[in-house]
């Protein structure tokens, strides 16, 4: 009977530790997504680029042309319209509507963007894997 209780206590402790870990991982995702959306919303492209997965930054670095194009627009809204997260697999996705206004023509439009995030177990940080939103798709 004592062995059974000891096994149950250890199992309970492990379950609680796992929940706390998932909770911290979820909090870190919320923090990274908040930082990302704020950087995009306020046109801080260089700051936003720092939240992109280093592997993706290496494959697709932010170019001077991209930075210059961002100077010609103003993000007017950044709305989360749906999200899904699987903390156990270390994956998260958010569907975003971004309101964009051309500073020269004052024309406004909405662009749909899908954020994808991955959990880095070594660094204990979430990285954006989808890169900067292409606010000029089809233009």
MDAnalysis code that builds the backbone (N, CA, C; Angstrom):
import MDAnalysis as mda
import numpy as np

u = mda.Universe.empty(417, n_residues=139, atom_resindex=np.repeat(np.arange(139), 3), trajectory=True)
u.add_TopologyAttr("name", ["N", "CA", "C"] * 139)
u.add_TopologyAttr("resid", np.arange(1, 140))
u.add_TopologyAttr("resname", ["UNK", "UNK", "UNK", "UNK", "UNK", "UNK", "UNK", "UNK", "UNK", "UNK", "UNK", "UNK", "UNK", "UNK", "UNK", "UNK", "UNK", "UNK", "UNK", "UNK", "UNK", "UNK", "UNK", "UNK", "UNK", "UNK", "UNK", "UNK", "UNK", "UNK", "UNK", "UNK", "UNK", "UNK", "UNK", "UNK", "UNK", "UNK", "UNK", "UNK", "UNK", "UNK", "UNK", "UNK", "UNK", "UNK", "UNK", "UNK", "UNK", "UNK", "UNK", "UNK", "UNK", "UNK", "UNK", "UNK", "UNK", "UNK", "UNK", "UNK", "UNK", "UNK", "UNK", "UNK", "UNK", "UNK", "UNK", "UNK", "UNK", "UNK", "UNK", "UNK", "UNK", "UNK", "UNK", "UNK", "UNK", "UNK", "UNK", "UNK", "UNK", "UNK", "UNK", "UNK", "UNK", "UNK", "UNK", "UNK", "UNK", "UNK", "UNK", "UNK", "UNK", "UNK", "UNK", "UNK", "UNK", "UNK", "UNK", "UNK", "UNK", "UNK", "UNK", "UNK", "UNK", "UNK", "UNK", "UNK", "UNK", "UNK", "UNK", "UNK", "UNK", "UNK", "UNK", "UNK", "UNK", "UNK", "UNK", "UNK", "UNK", "UNK", "UNK", "UNK", "UNK", "UNK", "UNK", "UNK", "UNK", "UNK", "UNK", "UNK", "UNK", "UNK", "UNK", "UNK", "UNK", "UNK", "UNK"])
u.atoms.positions = np.array([
    [0.815, -1.189, 0.000],
    [0.000, 0.000, 0.000],
    [0.864, 1.260, 0.000],
    [1.964, 1.239, 0.778],
    [2.852, 2.402, 0.807],
    [3.477, 2.652, -0.558],
    [3.852, 1.576, -1.233],
    [4.444, 1.701, -2.564],
    [3.441, 2.338, -3.525],
    [2.195, 1.927, -3.416],
    [1.150, 2.487, -4.273],
    [1.000, 3.989, -4.030],
    [0.988, 4.401, -2.762],
    [0.883, 5.824, -2.424],
    [2.088, 6.597, -2.933],
    [3.276, 6.039, -2.770],
    [4.489, 6.713, -3.234],
    [4.447, 6.909, -4.751],
    [4.023, 5.894, -5.470],
    [3.914, 5.989, -6.926],
    [2.872, 7.043, -7.302],
    [1.759, 7.076, -6.615],
    [0.703, 8.057, -6.890],
    [1.193, 9.478, -6.612],
    [1.910, 9.662, -5.506],
    [2.435, 10.997, -5.171],
    [3.424, 11.453, -6.239],
    [4.336, 10.571, -6.630],
    [5.314, 10.933, -7.678],
    [4.615, 11.249, -8.989],
    [3.627, 10.464, -9.333],
    [2.866, 10.710, -10.564],
    [2.170, 12.055, -10.525],
    [1.582, 12.376, -9.378],
    [0.908, 13.655, -9.204],
    [1.898, 14.810, -9.298],
    [3.060, 14.671, -8.652],
    [4.083, 15.715, -8.716],
    [4.569, 15.935, -10.144],
    [4.771, 14.875, -10.879],
    [5.202, 15.001, -12.273],
    [4.129, 15.675, -13.123],
    [2.886, 15.351, -12.879],
    [1.788, 15.971, -13.632],
    [1.713, 17.464, -13.343],
    [1.848, 17.836, -12.084],
    [1.819, 19.249, -11.704],
    [3.002, 19.984, -12.324],
    [4.176, 19.387, -12.298],
    [5.360, 20.009, -12.907],
    [5.158, 20.177, -14.403],
    [4.561, 19.208, -15.050],
    [4.289, 19.304, -16.481],
    [3.314, 20.417, -16.792],
    [2.294, 20.578, -15.981],
    [1.323, 21.648, -16.177],
    [1.966, 23.013, -15.999],
    [2.820, 23.143, -14.991],
    [3.507, 24.414, -14.763],
    [4.403, 24.746, -15.943],
    [5.076, 23.749, -16.477],
    [5.948, 23.955, -17.627],
    [5.142, 24.406, -18.834],
    [4.003, 23.768, -19.092],
    [3.144, 24.148, -20.215],
    [2.601, 25.558, -20.013],
    [2.270, 25.896, -18.763],
    [1.759, 27.229, -18.469],
    [2.819, 28.289, -18.757],
    [4.066, 28.040, -18.356],
    [5.157, 28.980, -18.627],
    [5.402, 29.096, -20.123],
    [5.330, 27.974, -20.822],
    [5.526, 27.971, -22.266],
    [4.416, 28.791, -22.942],
    [3.198, 28.640, -22.476],
    [2.084, 29.419, -23.005],
    [2.234, 30.900, -22.725],
    [2.688, 31.241, -21.519],
    [2.931, 32.641, -21.172],
    [4.008, 33.244, -22.067],
    [5.050, 32.484, -22.334],
    [6.131, 32.977, -23.192],
    [5.639, 33.187, -24.619],
    [4.757, 32.317, -25.083],
    [4.178, 32.505, -26.415],
    [3.369, 33.794, -26.451],
    [2.538, 34.007, -25.443],
    [1.744, 35.239, -25.376],
    [2.647, 36.469, -25.400],
    [3.738, 36.423, -24.644],
    [4.670, 37.556, -24.597],
    [5.314, 37.809, -25.964],
    [5.755, 36.752, -26.639],
    [6.395, 36.906, -27.942],
    [5.390, 37.418, -28.972],
    [4.177, 36.895, -28.960],
    [3.172, 37.352, -29.905],
    [2.795, 38.804, -29.652],
    [2.743, 39.205, -28.407],
    [2.453, 40.600, -28.062],
    [3.576, 41.511, -28.554],
    [4.814, 41.094, -28.330],
    [5.964, 41.887, -28.790],
    [5.970, 41.978, -30.314],
    [5.679, 40.862, -30.988],
    [5.657, 40.841, -32.449],
    [4.573, 41.776, -32.992],
    [3.350, 41.623, -32.480],
    [2.256, 42.439, -33.009],
    [2.496, 43.920, -32.726],
    [3.077, 44.250, -31.583],
    [3.401, 45.648, -31.276],
    [4.456, 46.196, -32.220],
    [5.485, 45.410, -32.490],
    [6.542, 45.863, -33.399],
    [5.989, 46.089, -34.803],
    [5.169, 45.180, -35.285],
    [4.574, 45.341, -36.619],
    [3.619, 46.531, -36.615],
    [2.793, 46.609, -35.594],
    [1.798, 47.687, -35.515],
    [2.451, 49.063, -35.547],
    [3.609, 49.205, -34.911],
    [4.257, 50.511, -34.832],
    [5.404, 50.667, -35.823],
    [5.519, 49.742, -36.768],
    [6.501, 49.883, -37.838],
    [7.943, 49.646, -37.419],
    [8.143, 48.940, -36.323],
    [9.489, 48.627, -35.833],
    [9.963, 47.326, -36.486],
    [10.243, 47.401, -37.788],
    [10.544, 46.205, -38.560],
    [11.835, 45.541, -38.086],
    [12.846, 46.334, -37.772],
    [14.102, 45.745, -37.300],
    [13.892, 44.989, -35.993],
    [13.090, 45.548, -35.105],
    [12.779, 44.872, -33.845],
    [11.979, 43.607, -34.075],
    [11.026, 43.673, -34.988],
    [10.231, 42.489, -35.310],
    [11.119, 41.398, -35.894],
    [12.066, 41.784, -36.724],
    [12.957, 40.803, -37.362],
    [13.749, 40.009, -36.328],
    [14.002, 40.593, -35.175],
    [14.727, 39.878, -34.121],
    [13.921, 38.736, -33.512],
    [12.618, 38.715, -33.749],
    [11.763, 37.654, -33.220],
    [11.582, 36.517, -34.221],
    [12.135, 36.691, -35.423],
    [12.055, 35.646, -36.445],
    [13.106, 34.585, -36.140],
    [12.730, 33.351, -36.352],
    [13.614, 32.204, -36.142],
    [14.970, 32.469, -36.805],
    [16.068, 32.348, -36.064],
    [17.394, 32.602, -36.640],
    [17.672, 31.780, -37.904],
    [17.150, 30.572, -37.972],
    [17.328, 29.750, -39.179],
    [16.636, 30.397, -40.369],
    [15.443, 30.954, -40.141],
    [14.704, 31.632, -41.207],
    [15.392, 32.938, -41.596],
    [15.900, 33.673, -40.603],
    [16.624, 34.928, -40.897],
    [17.846, 34.664, -41.752],
    [18.504, 33.533, -41.500],
    [19.691, 33.184, -42.273],
    [19.309, 32.848, -43.718],
    [18.224, 32.088, -43.882],
    [17.772, 31.707, -45.220],
    [17.177, 32.890, -45.992],
    [16.422, 33.743, -45.273],
    [15.713, 34.863, -45.896],
    [15.957, 36.143, -45.088],
    [17.148, 36.736, -45.198],
    [17.415, 37.946, -44.416],
    [16.521, 39.113, -44.864],
    [16.230, 40.002, -43.932],
    [15.465, 41.204, -44.241],
    [16.354, 42.095, -45.096],
    [15.840, 42.497, -46.249],
    [16.641, 43.277, -47.191],
    [16.425, 44.776, -46.987],
    [17.335, 45.562, -47.550],
    [17.191, 47.018, -47.504],
    [15.926, 47.452, -48.238],
    [15.592, 46.753, -49.322],
    [14.373, 47.074, -50.065],
    [13.142, 46.869, -49.191],
    [13.092, 45.767, -48.446],
    [11.958, 45.533, -47.551],
    [11.852, 46.640, -46.513],
    [12.963, 47.003, -45.922],
    [12.955, 48.064, -44.907],
    [12.477, 49.385, -45.511],
    [12.915, 49.682, -46.716],
    [12.509, 50.921, -47.386],
    [11.011, 50.917, -47.692],
    [10.493, 49.770, -48.122],
    [9.064, 49.681, -48.428],
    [8.213, 49.927, -47.188],
    [8.678, 49.457, -46.036],
    [7.922, 49.651, -44.791],
    [7.825, 51.120, -44.422],
    [8.751, 51.939, -44.893],
    [8.701, 53.376, -44.588],
    [7.557, 54.068, -45.323],
    [7.004, 53.422, -46.346],
    [5.966, 54.038, -47.170],
    [4.556, 53.632, -46.761],
    [4.449, 52.835, -45.718],
    [3.121, 52.412, -45.256],
    [2.971, 52.685, -43.765],
    [1.737, 52.700, -43.354],
    [1.397, 52.806, -41.933],
    [0.453, 51.662, -41.610],
    [0.789, 50.859, -40.627],
    [-0.119, 49.803, -40.185],
    [-1.181, 50.461, -39.323],
    [-2.435, 50.293, -39.718],
    [-3.539, 50.942, -39.003],
    [-4.264, 50.005, -38.041],
    [-4.110, 48.699, -38.263],
    [-4.729, 47.738, -37.345],
    [-4.013, 46.401, -37.460],
    [-4.098, 45.641, -36.387],
    [-3.493, 44.308, -36.327],
    [-4.424, 43.455, -35.491],
    [-5.275, 42.678, -36.175],
    [-6.334, 41.939, -35.474],
    [-6.123, 40.438, -35.568],
    [-6.105, 39.799, -34.424],
    [-6.056, 38.334, -34.329],
    [-7.467, 37.832, -34.612],
    [-7.626, 37.062, -35.691],
    [-8.965, 36.578, -36.031],
    [-9.126, 35.091, -35.765],
    [-8.072, 34.456, -35.285],
    [-8.160, 33.041, -34.939],
    [-6.785, 32.484, -34.655],
    [-6.710, 31.586, -33.695],
    [-5.408, 31.021, -33.353],
    [-5.562, 29.580, -32.906],
    [-4.450, 28.884, -32.998],
    [-4.398, 27.493, -32.552],
    [-3.007, 27.266, -31.987],
    [-2.929, 26.597, -30.876],
    [-1.626, 26.302, -30.277],
    [-1.603, 24.878, -29.757],
    [-0.476, 24.232, -29.976],
    [-0.254, 22.894, -29.452],
    [1.060, 22.968, -28.678],
    [0.962, 23.261, -27.399],
    [2.150, 23.460, -26.572],
    [2.973, 22.186, -26.458],
    [2.325, 21.039, -26.465],
    [3.068, 19.780, -26.363],
    [3.976, 19.566, -27.571],
    [3.498, 19.962, -28.745],
    [4.312, 19.832, -29.955],
    [5.179, 21.067, -30.197],
    [4.942, 22.124, -29.444],
    [5.726, 23.341, -29.608],
    [5.393, 24.101, -30.875],
    [4.113, 24.124, -31.240],
    [3.676, 24.799, -32.457],
    [2.494, 25.708, -32.161],
    [2.434, 26.834, -32.868],
    [1.297, 27.740, -32.733],
    [1.094, 28.472, -34.059],
    [-0.170, 28.789, -34.324],
    [-0.546, 29.494, -35.549],
    [-1.558, 30.565, -35.180],
    [-1.425, 31.755, -35.800],
    [-2.428, 32.808, -35.647],
    [-2.770, 33.360, -37.021],
    [-4.049, 33.552, -37.274],
    [-4.513, 34.233, -38.481],
    [-4.709, 35.705, -38.113],
    [-4.139, 36.576, -38.914],
    [-4.134, 38.001, -38.602],
    [-4.672, 38.794, -39.788],
    [-5.486, 39.814, -39.515],
    [-5.841, 40.830, -40.509],
    [-5.047, 42.082, -40.163],
    [-4.285, 42.564, -41.137],
    [-3.471, 43.762, -40.942],
    [-4.040, 44.880, -41.813],
    [-4.415, 45.989, -41.190],
    [-4.836, 47.179, -41.936],
    [-3.588, 47.954, -42.338],
    [-3.485, 48.284, -43.624],
    [-2.298, 48.946, -44.155],
    [-2.721, 50.179, -44.945],
    [-2.075, 51.319, -44.663],
    [-2.348, 52.546, -45.401],
    [-1.069, 53.011, -46.090],
    [-1.181, 53.320, -47.382],
    [-0.069, 53.897, -48.131],
    [0.060, 55.357, -47.708],
    [1.230, 55.759, -47.242],
    [1.425, 57.128, -46.738],
    [1.308, 58.182, -47.836],
    [1.527, 57.807, -49.081],
    [1.515, 58.774, -50.183],
    [0.129, 58.946, -50.795],
    [-0.599, 57.831, -50.943],
    [-1.915, 57.907, -51.573],
    [-3.047, 57.923, -50.553],
    [-2.737, 57.594, -49.317],
    [-3.710, 57.492, -48.229],
    [-4.740, 56.395, -48.481],
    [-4.434, 55.495, -49.420],
    [-5.322, 54.360, -49.686],
    [-5.086, 53.294, -48.623],
    [-6.187, 52.758, -48.107],
    [-6.078, 51.740, -47.059],
    [-6.632, 50.419, -47.576],
    [-6.039, 49.340, -47.113],
    [-6.476, 48.004, -47.487],
    [-6.196, 47.067, -46.324],
    [-6.701, 45.852, -46.420],
    [-6.481, 44.838, -45.404],
    [-5.737, 43.667, -46.029],
    [-4.747, 43.170, -45.312],
    [-3.941, 42.039, -45.765],
    [-4.090, 40.920, -44.746],
    [-4.299, 39.698, -45.234],
    [-4.375, 38.533, -44.357],
    [-2.968, 37.953, -44.210],
    [-2.611, 37.599, -42.991],
    [-1.273, 37.077, -42.696],
    [-1.412, 35.917, -41.727],
    [-0.636, 34.879, -41.963],
    [-0.638, 33.717, -41.056],
    [0.708, 33.655, -40.353],
    [0.665, 33.846, -39.029],
    [1.869, 33.687, -38.207],
    [2.025, 32.213, -37.844],
    [3.239, 31.708, -37.943],
    [3.533, 30.368, -37.435],
    [4.696, 30.486, -36.460],
    [4.577, 29.801, -35.350],
    [5.550, 29.874, -34.263],
    [6.025, 28.477, -33.896],
    [7.307, 28.389, -33.489],
    [7.832, 27.113, -32.989],
    [8.555, 27.355, -31.667],
    [8.469, 26.384, -30.782],
    [9.114, 26.436, -29.473],
    [10.524, 25.891, -29.596],
    [11.499, 26.660, -29.152],
    [12.901, 26.236, -29.111],
    [13.158, 25.684, -27.719],
    [13.252, 24.359, -27.604],
    [13.386, 23.733, -26.293],
    [14.716, 24.066, -25.640],
    [15.766, 24.247, -26.431],
    [17.072, 24.587, -25.853],
    [17.092, 26.016, -25.320],
    [16.633, 26.956, -26.138],
    [16.656, 28.366, -25.740],
    [15.474, 28.782, -24.897],
    [14.469, 27.898, -24.784],
    [13.246, 28.196, -24.031],
    [12.598, 29.492, -24.523],
    [12.457, 29.569, -25.853],
    [11.881, 30.769, -26.466],
    [11.058, 30.357, -27.683],
    [10.038, 31.142, -27.980],
    [9.243, 30.947, -29.183],
    [9.842, 31.779, -30.305],
    [9.919, 31.204, -31.499],
    [10.417, 31.906, -32.682],
    [9.329, 31.925, -33.750],
    [9.207, 33.048, -34.414],
    [8.303, 33.164, -35.552],
    [8.969, 32.515, -36.759],
    [8.283, 31.613, -37.427],
    [8.868, 30.925, -38.571],
    [8.302, 31.405, -39.911],
    [7.300, 32.256, -39.871],
    [6.641, 32.688, -41.101],
    [7.250, 33.951, -41.708],
    [8.189, 34.583, -41.028],
    [8.841, 35.771, -41.577],
    [7.949, 37.003, -41.534],
    [8.483, 38.090, -42.083],
    [7.712, 39.341, -42.140],
    [6.503, 39.171, -43.040],
    [5.393, 39.816, -42.694],
    [4.221, 39.747, -43.583],
    [4.522, 40.453, -44.899],
    [4.053, 39.874, -45.994],
    [4.199, 40.506, -47.308],
    [2.985, 41.399, -47.517],
    [3.141, 42.678, -47.230],
    [2.039, 43.626, -47.320],
    [1.825, 44.112, -48.740],
    [2.628, 43.629, -49.677],
    [2.563, 44.068, -51.065],
    [2.232, 42.917, -52.007],
    [1.750, 41.832, -51.490],
    [1.438, 40.658, -52.326],
    [0.449, 41.063, -53.420],
    [0.793, 40.738, -54.652],
    [-0.089, 41.037, -55.774],
    [-0.037, 42.474, -56.239],
    [0.887, 43.259, -55.731],
    [0.959, 44.665, -56.141],
    [2.287, 44.957, -56.801],
])
